Amino acid sequence: MSMKTNKILLYTLLALPALLMQSCLKDQEDVFDKPYSQRMSDFLQEAQDTLVNAPYGWIFDYYPESNQSYGGVTYTVKFSNDDATVRYEQEPDDGKLVSLYKMKEDDGPVLSFDTYNTFLHYYATPAQGMYQGYKGDFEFVIDSIGNGVVKVHGKKSGNTLYLRKLQEPAANYLAKVVDMGDSFIPYAAILNIGGQPCQVIFTSLNSRQISIYDANGSYLASSAYNFTDKGIRLYEPLTINGQKVQYIDYDDDKLTLTADGVETSLFLVSPDVIAQIIGNIGSPAAGTSKTLTVPHLDQFNITSDASWVHITTNGNELTIKVDASTEKARTANIIIANKHSKRLASVIKVTQLDFNALLGNWNLTMKAYDVEKKALAKMTVEATLDYYPDDNNEQQLYLVVKASSGTFYIPAIYDSQNCVLLLQSNQLVGETKNYYLASGFFFNNGNSTTIGYDSFYDMLTFGTNAEGNITTTLNGELLYSSDGKTVQNVGAAVDYFVIGAFASDDLSADNYLGYWDLWSNTSMVKTSDAPAKPAIIGSKLNEQPFLLKGILPRYNSHPDFSRLKLTANKELNHIK
């Protein structure tokens, strides 16, 4: 081949891409009779028209975080041309919130809830110690518009999500979802899937996760899920033994999980959930008898390790009777064992107290601020639980602690029905020349704080040591009350009991300057009875400001209390 021929061939090859590109462009012009911007505008308008033209709105199955590690939750959204009305499964009593939204082009067609909405932005809002929040989305790329279904994906998480057209009022549907979540309390199940037995383990009811194994215990699959009005929906379909599974119906009366190709052989109710429903039992020295309605009691053997605690059941009614006692304090355990698996058991505590035995002097051992060493150090100090006049010259129960950094008067509330002592956050406990001192709690490994909020309580429960002395700790369970009457367990312990320093008597987070003292690893041992004192005002002793049956959270509540924006705007630094 001549050099001239080679050059001609080379030029021909170099020209091919340009010729092909022109051909493609011509084909595109033939396929699309509108420019890209017009096609995008038309698609966004079609999507908005579809969303608006739904009389009851849409079910929005929402999963934050790219691995769906928090599980799924349910929203309902009703669109108008300008705004969106949102309801949220985790806050059903708060009704609905209305905010603006946009349909926009942003590297694709995007539905953006860019006006702040407490419900929809919860998982995307940064919180103390979580600068990305729960890595959720408030902008969603619209993938497709179907018949009664709009498929989107989170712009940040990439999670595939669906809006499904509601066939009934949003409040009605959401109430069914909440009821399903409240009644759904499995530990595990044996399901026949595709004709083969499989073990399904609900690895986290709080974060809504399941794992599936074959009959020999070999791992098959796992998934997050959210609740529907009939059961659960897996994040995406799983194929097990040739059977595709995504929607699973739950029958709480029959304790069955069913779907196409799915049948229940054995259902194990979680004893942990039953224990949380019952809660710890408190009794005065005179004894007590309590009858509670607890679901699925027929699935358990419930016994006590003490002869003075008696258990009887009648259907779903559980009666716990505690005999009278002359002892100052005693404790026992109630064991809740699943009938189908003896290893599957939980324990709740029974405490019987003579309240007067709590009054008097205690030794408080803790790691706290040592004024001489100017550092945190282990120490034992004096504490007294007793009644003292308050600012109105009325008798108030106080825990008085004589710490290295000062003497602090901590207001206390005794709940005789449950034999627990509650110490409230954000209460004035002392003053110095320059600062006001108030109580506070750090929790979640010290990453969250109740400073500036008075709706939190440290719950002190009591027991006895080997010598028969009454014991407790200041690092108790953390409770939250939204209305001052009922309380919920936050699901965390008090890591640090904090004496916070404030710039004024306005004990808000904005005025918090740092900690004055910081108590951790605390233990209290009763040392002597209370000294003679003026008569106790009976109304104070018998006051019951809380319905402590509610100290146990709805088991599927999600996933902690950082939605309250508990930020002190200060690092955990000592003020001195």
PAVO-6151 format. One record per residue (C-alpha): x, y, z; residue in three letters. Coordinates in nm, 3 decimals, m for minus. Example, Ala and Ser with C-alpha at 12.3 -4.5 7.8 and 13.67 -1.06 7.14 Angstrom:
<pts>
- 1.230:m0.450:0.780:ALA
- 1.367:m0.106:0.714:SER
</pts>
This chain:
<pts>
- 0.000:0.000:0.000:MET
- 0.139:0.342:m0.099:SER
- 0.204:0.625:0.142:MET
- m0.068:0.827:m0.030:LYS
- m0.320:0.550:0.026:THR
- m0.222:0.532:0.393:ASN
- m0.286:0.904:0.436:LYS
- m0.628:0.879:0.274:ILE
- m0.719:0.592:0.507:LEU
- m0.596:0.786:0.812:LEU
- m0.800:1.094:0.722:TYR
- m1.106:0.879:0.669:THR
- m1.069:0.719:1.016:LEU
- m1.019:1.059:1.179:LEU
- m1.335:1.187:1.018:ALA
- m1.553:0.897:1.134:LEU
- m1.621:1.031:1.490:PRO
- m1.742:1.362:1.354:ALA
- m1.964:1.188:1.101:LEU
- m2.105:0.958:1.369:LEU
- m2.165:1.250:1.609:MET
- m2.357:1.438:1.343:GLN
- m2.563:1.125:1.281:SER
- m2.641:1.094:1.654:CYS
- m2.738:1.455:1.684:LEU
- m2.965:1.417:1.385:LYS
- m3.121:1.109:1.546:ASP
- m3.175:1.304:1.870:GLN
- m3.342:1.583:1.681:GLU
- m3.564:1.323:1.518:ASP
- m3.650:1.162:1.857:VAL
- m3.702:1.480:2.066:PHE
- m3.909:1.752:1.912:ASP
- m3.844:1.983:2.212:LYS
- m3.522:2.114:2.365:PRO
- m3.398:1.968:2.694:TYR
- m3.510:2.264:2.905:SER
- m3.865:2.238:2.773:GLN
- m3.876:1.862:2.826:ARG
- m3.752:1.909:3.186:MET
- m4.011:2.178:3.253:SER
- m4.287:1.954:3.115:ASP
- m4.176:1.656:3.328:PHE
- m4.165:1.867:3.646:LEU
- m4.510:2.002:3.569:GLN
- m4.641:1.649:3.511:GLU
- m4.489:1.536:3.841:ALA
- m4.641:1.828:4.030:GLN
- m4.982:1.777:3.870:ASP
- m4.968:1.410:3.969:THR
- m4.876:1.494:4.329:LEU
- m5.138:1.768:4.362:VAL
- m5.418:1.564:4.206:ASN
- m5.443:1.314:4.491:ALA
- m5.745:1.389:4.712:PRO
- m5.595:1.233:5.026:TYR
- m5.228:1.288:4.948:GLY
- m4.946:1.037:4.954:TRP
- m4.780:0.781:5.177:ILE
- m4.408:0.854:5.184:PHE
- m4.188:0.561:5.293:ASP
- m3.870:0.732:5.411:TYR
- m3.528:0.583:5.488:TYR
- m3.241:0.806:5.607:PRO
- m2.873:0.710:5.574:GLU
- m2.738:0.527:5.271:SER
- m2.734:0.187:5.445:ASN
- m3.082:0.236:5.597:GLN
- m2.926:0.173:5.939:SER
- m3.205:0.367:6.117:TYR
- m3.477:0.172:5.942:GLY
- m3.777:0.330:5.774:GLY
- m4.050:0.565:5.891:VAL
- m4.378:0.675:5.739:THR
- m4.485:1.024:5.644:TYR
- m4.800:1.135:5.469:THR
- m4.780:1.437:5.239:VAL
- m5.070:1.631:5.085:LYS
- m4.957:1.867:4.809:PHE
- m5.116:2.187:4.687:SER
- m4.964:2.398:4.412:ASN
- m4.770:2.596:4.673:ASP
- m4.723:2.394:4.991:ASP
- m4.714:2.048:5.144:ALA
- m4.906:1.929:5.452:THR
- m4.698:1.669:5.636:VAL
- m4.781:1.416:5.907:ARG
- m4.517:1.204:6.077:TYR
- m4.547:0.858:6.228:GLU
- m4.319:0.938:6.521:GLN
- m4.517:1.247:6.622:GLU
- m4.879:1.145:6.557:PRO
- m5.015:1.358:6.840:ASP
- m4.861:1.674:6.693:ASP
- m5.099:1.668:6.397:GLY
- m4.973:1.820:6.075:LYS
- m4.717:2.075:5.963:LEU
- m4.737:2.287:5.650:VAL
- m4.434:2.416:5.458:SER
- m4.338:2.519:5.107:LEU
- m4.178:2.294:4.847:TYR
- m4.025:2.336:4.501:LYS
- m4.012:2.141:4.179:MET
- m3.680:2.227:4.018:LYS
- m3.408:2.114:3.780:GLU
- m3.083:2.035:3.959:ASP
- m2.888:1.773:3.763:ASP
- m3.225:1.612:3.711:GLY
- m3.587:1.672:3.816:PRO
- m3.594:1.739:4.191:VAL
- m3.868:1.761:4.452:LEU
- m3.723:1.985:4.724:SER
- m3.871:2.052:5.068:PHE
- m3.639:2.349:5.108:ASP
- m3.852:2.537:5.362:THR
- m3.777:2.400:5.708:TYR
- m4.030:2.146:5.831:ASN
- m3.967:1.993:6.173:THR
- m4.102:1.657:6.061:PHE
- m3.943:1.622:5.718:LEU
- m3.610:1.778:5.813:HIS
- m3.561:1.584:6.136:TYR
- m3.323:1.325:5.989:TYR
- m3.129:1.581:5.786:ALA
- m3.081:1.842:6.061:THR
- m2.742:1.851:6.238:PRO
- m2.746:1.799:6.614:ALA
- m2.482:1.815:6.885:GLN
- m2.223:1.547:6.809:GLY
- m2.396:1.468:6.477:MET
- m2.301:1.738:6.228:TYR
- m2.475:1.547:5.947:GLN
- m2.780:1.460:6.156:GLY
- m2.901:1.114:6.059:TYR
- m2.779:1.165:5.701:LYS
- m3.132:1.200:5.575:GLY
- m3.267:1.387:5.272:ASP
- m3.501:1.674:5.207:PHE
- m3.434:1.684:4.832:GLU
- m3.541:1.395:4.612:PHE
- m3.466:1.320:4.248:VAL
- m3.780:1.209:4.067:ILE
- m3.710:0.883:3.886:ASP
- m4.049:0.793:3.744:SER
- m4.420:0.868:3.761:ILE
- m4.644:0.562:3.764:GLY
- m5.005:0.480:3.827:ASN
- m5.052:0.587:4.189:GLY
- m4.677:0.561:4.259:VAL
- m4.399:0.818:4.227:VAL
- m4.048:0.676:4.255:LYS
- m3.774:0.905:4.383:VAL
- m3.429:0.870:4.534:HIS
- m3.261:1.074:4.805:GLY
- m3.023:1.324:4.654:LYS
- m2.771:1.271:4.936:LYS
- m2.836:0.916:5.056:SER
- m2.919:0.764:4.717:GLY
- m3.195:0.558:4.884:ASN
- m3.480:0.454:4.657:THR
- m3.806:0.581:4.804:LEU
- m4.170:0.579:4.702:TYR
- m4.470:0.805:4.732:LEU
- m4.785:0.593:4.717:ARG
- m5.128:0.743:4.661:LYS
- m5.347:0.738:4.972:LEU
- m5.692:0.580:4.948:GLN
- m5.817:0.724:5.277:GLU
- m5.760:1.035:5.492:PRO
- m5.398:1.071:5.597:ALA
- m5.476:1.084:5.971:ALA
- m5.667:0.754:5.948:ASN
- m5.386:0.576:5.765:TYR
- m5.117:0.709:5.997:LEU
- m5.316:0.599:6.303:ALA
- m5.316:0.243:6.163:LYS
- m4.940:0.260:6.107:VAL
- m4.883:0.377:6.465:VAL
- m5.107:0.099:6.599:ASP
- m4.915:m0.156:6.394:MET
- m4.584:m0.031:6.531:GLY
- m4.714:m0.042:6.887:ASP
- m4.841:m0.399:6.859:SER
- m4.543:m0.538:6.665:PHE
- m4.320:m0.698:6.928:ILE
- m4.146:m1.005:6.782:PRO
- m3.806:m1.136:6.878:TYR
- m3.784:m1.393:6.599:ALA
- m3.995:m1.623:6.384:ALA
- m3.968:m1.944:6.188:ILE
- m4.120:m1.877:5.847:LEU
- m4.169:m2.112:5.554:ASN
- m4.052:m1.906:5.256:ILE
- m4.074:m2.065:4.913:GLY
- m4.149:m2.398:5.079:GLY
- m3.835:m2.396:5.297:GLN
- m3.807:m2.312:5.669:PRO
- m3.616:m1.992:5.747:CYS
- m3.518:m1.822:6.070:GLN
- m3.609:m1.454:6.076:VAL
- m3.440:m1.252:6.350:ILE
- m3.561:m0.903:6.430:PHE
- m3.216:m0.774:6.514:THR
- m3.342:m0.429:6.615:SER
- m3.700:m0.326:6.679:LEU
- m3.589:0.031:6.742:ASN
- m3.401:0.060:6.412:SER
- m3.634:m0.177:6.229:ARG
- m3.390:m0.434:6.095:GLN
- m3.431:m0.804:6.018:ILE
- m3.190:m1.080:5.917:SER
- m3.291:m1.406:5.751:ILE
- m3.112:m1.742:5.787:TYR
- m3.185:m2.087:5.653:ASP
- m3.279:m2.383:5.873:ALA
- m2.909:m2.455:5.939:ASN
- m2.837:m2.097:6.050:GLY
- m2.660:m1.988:5.731:SER
- m2.712:m1.622:5.647:TYR
- m2.939:m1.549:5.352:LEU
- m3.031:m1.180:5.356:ALA
- m3.111:m0.874:5.567:SER
- m3.317:m0.563:5.527:SER
- m3.452:m0.254:5.696:ALA
- m3.828:m0.214:5.703:TYR
- m4.103:0.032:5.783:ASN
- m4.461:m0.018:5.897:PHE
- m4.772:m0.016:5.684:THR
- m5.136:m0.035:5.791:ASP
- m5.124:m0.415:5.749:LYS
- m4.771:m0.509:5.857:GLY
- m4.422:m0.429:5.737:ILE
- m4.264:m0.341:5.405:ARG
- m3.900:m0.430:5.342:LEU
- m3.679:m0.157:5.198:TYR
- m3.646:m0.356:4.878:GLU
- m3.769:m0.698:4.761:PRO
- m3.569:m1.000:4.876:LEU
- m3.564:m1.327:4.685:THR
- m3.554:m1.621:4.927:ILE
- m3.576:m1.978:4.796:ASN
- m3.699:m1.838:4.467:GLY
- m3.978:m1.642:4.637:GLN
- m3.982:m1.262:4.614:LYS
- m4.073:m1.104:4.949:VAL
- m4.135:m0.738:5.031:GLN
- m4.478:m0.682:5.189:TYR
- m4.548:m0.898:5.495:ILE
- m4.882:m0.881:5.677:ASP
- m4.892:m0.915:6.057:TYR
- m5.182:m1.057:6.256:ASP
- m5.135:m0.967:6.622:ASP
- m5.416:m1.194:6.742:ASP
- m5.281:m1.503:6.566:LYS
- m4.913:m1.400:6.591:LEU
- m4.849:m1.470:6.225:THR
- m4.647:m1.311:5.946:LEU
- m4.785:m1.391:5.601:THR
- m4.727:m1.301:5.237:ALA
- m4.732:m1.478:4.901:ASP
- m4.525:m1.790:4.958:GLY
- m4.470:m1.703:5.326:VAL
- m4.628:m1.886:5.622:GLU
- m4.553:m1.878:5.996:THR
- m4.441:m2.192:6.180:SER
- m4.334:m2.027:6.506:LEU
- m4.350:m1.670:6.636:PHE
- m4.145:m1.561:6.939:LEU
- m4.263:m1.252:7.124:VAL
- m3.979:m1.044:7.267:SER
- m3.958:m1.073:7.648:PRO
- m3.766:m0.743:7.655:ASP
- m4.072:m0.563:7.522:VAL
- m4.297:m0.732:7.777:ILE
- m4.054:m0.632:8.053:ALA
- m4.061:m0.273:7.932:GLN
- m4.441:m0.271:7.927:ILE
- m4.456:m0.394:8.288:ILE
- m4.169:m0.177:8.410:GLY
- m3.996:m0.201:8.746:ASN
- m4.234:m0.254:9.037:ILE
- m4.223:m0.041:9.351:GLY
- m4.404:m0.110:9.676:SER
- m4.435:0.068:10.009:PRO
- m4.368:m0.129:10.328:ALA
- m4.742:m0.193:10.366:ALA
- m4.737:m0.397:10.045:GLY
- m4.920:m0.348:9.718:THR
- m5.112:m0.524:9.445:SER
- m5.106:m0.415:9.082:LYS
- m5.299:m0.551:8.786:THR
- m5.172:m0.465:8.439:LEU
- m5.290:m0.547:8.089:THR
- m4.995:m0.700:7.904:VAL
- m5.022:m0.849:7.553:PRO
- m4.950:m1.214:7.480:HIS
- m4.899:m1.329:7.838:LEU
- m4.983:m1.682:7.723:ASP
- m4.646:m1.687:7.547:GLN
- m4.452:m1.660:7.874:PHE
- m4.383:m1.821:8.208:ASN
- m4.362:m1.540:8.464:ILE
- m4.211:m1.619:8.804:THR
- m4.047:m1.445:9.101:SER
- m3.731:m1.537:9.291:ASP
- m3.883:m1.416:9.622:ALA
- m4.159:m1.574:9.829:SER
- m4.303:m1.230:9.911:TRP
- m4.381:m1.149:9.545:VAL
- m4.680:m1.333:9.398:HIS
- m4.764:m1.357:9.025:ILE
- m5.104:m1.450:8.880:THR
- m5.235:m1.421:8.524:THR
- m5.581:m1.421:8.370:ASN
- m5.573:m1.390:7.993:GLY
- m5.374:m1.075:7.928:ASN
- m5.418:m0.948:8.284:GLU
- m5.109:m0.977:8.504:LEU
- m5.140:m0.925:8.881:THR
- m4.831:m0.869:9.095:ILE
- m4.886:m0.877:9.470:LYS
- m4.616:m0.772:9.718:VAL
- m4.654:m0.875:10.083:ASP
- m4.619:m0.627:10.369:ALA
- m4.276:m0.599:10.526:SER
- m4.109:m0.473:10.842:THR
- m3.773:m0.438:10.664:GLU
- m3.650:m0.094:10.562:LYS
- m3.579:m0.210:10.208:ALA
- m3.572:m0.531:10.007:ARG
- m3.556:m0.625:9.639:THR
- m3.658:m0.917:9.422:ALA
- m3.664:m1.015:9.056:ASN
- m3.948:m1.115:8.827:ILE
- m3.836:m1.343:8.544:ILE
- m4.024:m1.334:8.211:ILE
- m3.930:m1.647:8.012:ALA
- m4.061:m1.731:7.666:ASN
- m4.238:m2.068:7.670:LYS
- m4.088:m2.166:7.335:HIS
- m3.729:m2.087:7.432:SER
- m3.606:m2.101:7.791:LYS
- m3.298:m1.898:7.702:ARG
- m3.521:m1.615:7.584:LEU
- m3.591:m1.431:7.911:ALA
- m3.589:m1.087:8.070:SER
- m3.583:m0.968:8.430:VAL
- m3.762:m0.679:8.598:ILE
- m3.691:m0.551:8.947:LYS
- m3.923:m0.530:9.247:VAL
- m3.827:m0.279:9.516:THR
- m4.006:m0.248:9.848:GLN
- m3.921:0.052:10.063:LEU
- m4.018:0.230:10.381:ASP
- m3.986:0.587:10.255:PHE
- m3.873:0.713:10.596:ASN
- m3.577:0.476:10.571:ALA
- m3.450:0.685:10.280:LEU
- m3.442:1.004:10.485:LEU
- m3.116:1.079:10.658:GLY
- m2.745:1.062:10.584:ASN
- m2.569:0.891:10.296:TRP
- m2.211:0.841:10.180:ASN
- m2.177:0.952:9.819:LEU
- m1.873:0.807:9.640:THR
- m1.800:0.953:9.298:MET
- m1.550:1.100:9.060:LYS
- m1.587:1.475:9.100:ALA
- m1.397:1.803:9.093:TYR
- m1.135:1.825:9.368:ASP
- m1.078:2.189:9.458:VAL
- m0.731:2.124:9.600:GLU
- m0.611:1.910:9.310:LYS
- m0.796:2.128:9.056:LYS
- m0.888:1.811:8.870:ALA
- m1.144:1.534:8.869:LEU
- m1.071:1.272:9.135:ALA
- m1.247:0.991:9.319:LYS
- m1.386:1.098:9.656:MET
- m1.649:1.018:9.918:THR
- m1.861:1.306:10.048:VAL
- m2.161:1.349:10.277:GLU
- m2.515:1.368:10.142:ALA
- m2.849:1.405:10.316:THR
- m3.199:1.332:10.187:LEU
- m3.448:1.527:10.393:ASP
- m3.712:1.801:10.402:TYR
- m3.606:2.166:10.427:TYR
- m3.794:2.495:10.389:PRO
- m3.801:2.627:10.033:ASP
- m3.823:2.992:9.924:ASP
- m4.191:2.996:10.026:ASN
- m4.105:2.849:10.366:ASN
- m4.278:2.524:10.272:GLU
- m4.120:2.185:10.331:GLN
- m3.946:2.057:10.016:GLN
- m3.758:1.730:9.975:LEU
- m3.391:1.795:9.894:TYR
- m3.082:1.587:9.833:LEU
- m2.810:1.796:9.996:VAL
- m2.458:1.713:9.876:VAL
- m2.151:1.854:10.051:LYS
- m1.905:1.828:9.763:ALA
- m1.551:1.962:9.741:SER
- m1.677:2.247:9.523:SER
- m1.960:2.351:9.755:GLY
- m2.285:2.245:9.918:THR
- m2.573:2.190:9.678:PHE
- m2.946:2.166:9.752:TYR
- m3.094:1.947:9.479:ILE
- m3.478:1.938:9.473:PRO
- m3.612:1.582:9.472:ALA
- m3.947:1.419:9.398:ILE
- m4.034:1.084:9.552:TYR
- m4.280:0.863:9.365:ASP
- m4.420:0.621:9.620:SER
- m4.605:0.410:9.362:GLN
- m4.278:0.310:9.199:ASN
- m4.033:0.368:9.487:CYS
- m3.810:0.592:9.279:VAL
- m3.659:0.935:9.338:LEU
- m3.656:1.189:9.056:LEU
- m3.401:1.471:9.027:LEU
- m3.507:1.736:8.779:GLN
- m3.276:1.903:8.532:SER
- m3.225:2.280:8.521:ASN
- m3.308:2.347:8.886:GLN
- m3.126:2.612:9.088:LEU
- m2.911:2.424:9.342:VAL
- m2.681:2.702:9.471:GLY
- m2.512:3.035:9.401:GLU
- m2.166:3.188:9.417:THR
- m2.056:3.548:9.401:LYS
- m2.043:3.536:9.021:ASN
- m2.257:3.245:8.908:TYR
- m2.591:3.076:8.945:TYR
- m2.556:2.700:8.979:LEU
- m2.811:2.454:8.837:ALA
- m2.850:2.083:8.782:SER
- m2.801:1.917:8.445:GLY
- m2.731:1.579:8.290:PHE
- m2.497:1.466:8.016:PHE
- m2.589:1.146:7.834:PHE
- m2.519:0.951:7.513:ASN
- m2.157:0.907:7.621:ASN
- m2.143:1.274:7.713:GLY
- m2.241:1.390:7.362:ASN
- m2.585:1.525:7.460:SER
- m2.697:1.746:7.745:THR
- m3.016:1.851:7.921:THR
- m2.866:2.183:8.031:ILE
- m3.116:2.461:7.970:GLY
- m3.413:2.220:7.973:TYR
- m3.628:2.143:8.278:ASP
- m3.826:1.856:8.120:SER
- m3.568:1.588:8.204:PHE
- m3.536:1.372:8.515:TYR
- m3.269:1.147:8.660:ASP
- m3.447:0.840:8.802:MET
- m3.287:0.692:9.114:LEU
- m3.387:0.334:9.198:THR
- m3.294:0.169:9.526:PHE
- m3.153:m0.165:9.637:GLY
- m2.953:m0.314:9.922:THR
- m2.592:m0.426:9.953:ASN
- m2.450:m0.733:10.128:ALA
- m2.464:m0.554:10.464:GLU
- m2.832:m0.470:10.418:GLY
- m2.771:m0.098:10.365:ASN
- m2.985:0.087:10.112:ILE
- m2.797:0.184:9.795:THR
- m2.856:0.388:9.480:THR
- m2.669:0.590:9.217:THR
- m2.699:0.940:9.073:LEU
- m2.620:0.801:8.729:ASN
- m2.971:0.669:8.681:GLY
- m3.203:0.630:8.385:GLU
- m3.290:0.949:8.199:LEU
- m3.659:1.037:8.169:LEU
- m3.833:1.303:7.962:TYR
- m4.169:1.468:8.022:SER
- m4.334:1.687:7.761:SER
- m4.634:1.780:7.975:ASP
- m4.516:1.752:8.337:GLY
- m4.750:1.459:8.398:LYS
- m4.633:1.159:8.198:THR
- m4.274:1.064:8.132:VAL
- m4.083:0.857:7.881:GLN
- m3.757:0.674:7.915:ASN
- m3.505:0.835:7.680:VAL
- m3.325:0.502:7.651:GLY
- m3.004:0.641:7.799:ALA
- m2.837:0.666:8.138:ALA
- m2.707:0.983:8.299:VAL
- m2.334:0.973:8.227:ASP
- m2.256:1.289:8.425:TYR
- m2.462:1.467:8.688:PHE
- m2.357:1.826:8.620:VAL
- m2.362:2.136:8.838:ILE
- m2.369:2.397:8.565:GLY
- m2.260:2.759:8.601:ALA
- m2.490:3.023:8.451:PHE
- m2.436:3.395:8.397:ALA
- m2.781:3.487:8.533:SER
- m3.083:3.332:8.701:ASP
- m3.220:3.273:8.351:ASP
- m3.112:2.910:8.337:LEU
- m3.116:2.884:7.959:SER
- m2.859:2.720:7.736:ALA
- m2.754:3.065:7.610:ASP
- m2.643:3.164:7.962:ASN
- m2.457:2.841:8.035:TYR
- m2.086:2.910:8.093:LEU
- m1.945:2.567:8.174:GLY
- m1.960:2.307:8.447:TYR
- m1.893:2.397:8.811:TRP
- m1.879:2.035:8.916:ASP
- m1.913:1.707:8.729:LEU
- m2.015:1.383:8.902:TRP
- m1.969:1.042:8.743:SER
- m1.945:0.678:8.858:ASN
- m2.158:0.767:9.157:THR
- m2.278:0.530:9.430:SER
- m2.472:0.619:9.744:MET
- m2.495:0.411:10.062:VAL
- m2.734:0.496:10.346:LYS
- m2.545:0.547:10.674:THR
- m2.797:0.672:10.934:SER
- m3.155:0.776:10.993:ASP
- m3.276:1.132:10.962:ALA
- m3.232:1.359:11.264:PRO
- m3.532:1.505:11.443:ALA
- m3.697:1.776:11.234:LYS
- m4.025:1.966:11.190:PRO
- m4.326:1.769:11.077:ALA
- m4.331:1.679:10.709:ILE
- m4.608:1.834:10.506:ILE
- m4.809:1.529:10.400:GLY
- m4.921:1.669:10.066:SER
- m4.560:1.692:9.961:LYS
- m4.488:1.333:10.055:LEU
- m4.790:1.194:9.874:ASN
- m4.769:1.417:9.571:GLU
- m4.781:1.214:9.247:GLN
- m4.693:1.451:8.963:PRO
- m4.616:1.169:8.720:PHE
- m4.788:0.869:8.573:LEU
- m4.480:0.649:8.585:LEU
- m4.650:0.366:8.404:LYS
- m4.535:0.566:8.103:GLY
- m4.166:0.562:8.190:ILE
- m4.116:0.294:7.931:LEU
- m4.094:0.415:7.572:PRO
- m4.300:0.297:7.282:ARG
- m4.056:0.026:7.183:TYR
- m4.044:0.128:6.819:ASN
- m3.988:0.497:6.893:SER
- m3.716:0.639:6.675:HIS
- m3.422:0.671:6.739:PRO
- m3.340:0.908:7.028:ASP
- m3.425:1.249:7.170:PHE
- m3.180:1.469:6.979:SER
- m3.481:1.613:6.796:ARG
- m3.513:1.834:7.104:LEU
- m3.197:2.014:6.996:LYS
- m3.023:1.972:7.329:LEU
- m2.724:2.193:7.269:THR
- m2.559:2.396:7.539:ALA
- m2.355:2.598:7.288:ASN
- m2.053:2.542:7.511:LYS
- m1.797:2.267:7.535:GLU
- m1.776:2.053:7.847:LEU
- m1.524:2.285:8.014:ASN
- m1.475:2.368:8.380:HIS
- m1.571:2.726:8.459:ILE
- m1.309:2.787:8.727:LYS
</pts>
